[in-house]
Amino acid sequence: MKILKTLAAAAVAVAMLSGAAMAEMKKVRIGTEGAYPPFNFTDSDGKLKGFDVDIAMALCEKMKAECEIVAQDWDGIIPALLAKKYDAIIASMSITEERMKKVDFTDKYYQTPAKFVMKKGAGHSDTSPAGMKGKVIGAQSSTTHSSFLEDNYKDSEIKLYGTQDEANADLVAGRLDAILADSVVMWEWVTKTDDGKCCEQLEKGYIDEKWFGKGAGIAVRKGEEELRDALSKAIIDIVADGTYKKINDQYFPFSVY
């Protein structure tokens, strides 16, 4: 009888622990940058918006979780996750081998190539390392774009910036010959902003998995498989039920999935 009571108590304890884990997932804090339009940005009222934010809220709704979106500078975005400032990163973060040493990722929720942007009339179309020899090229620091440039464009001067907007400003001012960045981010800039009208995006795209990974995924701390898997399932669900397309179409005239 004593053994039966012990087993029953153990079963109750397991059920309570399981229930606690599920309760924790009902409240999820999500980190994003807030300086990478149209994927994430802060509006004039200080509210976080963008494709990443809308996707995050759709995933939370699908998981029936209450979510809070937290702004975090890009350079500290993984350290802040590891310090438990939030539970997941939804900030257009590419799934790369280097990052996977520190965090776990869900399946991708979008994938777009990198492209170069230059001033209109520059008359330069050869964006190979040899073709860009001697050019000053900008990129946001601690990104797949900066790593790609540093590894491959040894004969160019590489300038790195804390935000994409800072790099864009230096291109407009003539302090850069080109920028390498996400093609959708730069499409937004050259087609929808006054500053971006000076410039054009070149045709060739770069998708080499060694540098650009397997698309943008959601990062979580290692060992938090329950949250990771719930988010991956929610991505599949919002694609299947049409929610993803509705969000996609609010921002882009093409699919980014």
Secondary structure, 3 states (H helix, E strand, C coil): CHHHHHHHHHHHHHHHHHHHHHHHHCEEEEEECCEECCCEEECCCCCEECHHHHHHHHHHHHHCCEEEEEECCHHHHHHHHHCCCCCEEEEEEECCHHHHCCEEECCCCECCCEEEEEECCCCCCCCCCCCCCCCEEEEECCCHHHHHHHHHCCCCEEEEECCHHHHHHHHHCCCCCEEEEEHHHHHHHHHHCCHHHHEEEEEEEECCHHHHCCCEEEEEECCCHHHHHHHHHHHHHHHHCCHHHHHHHHHCCCCCC
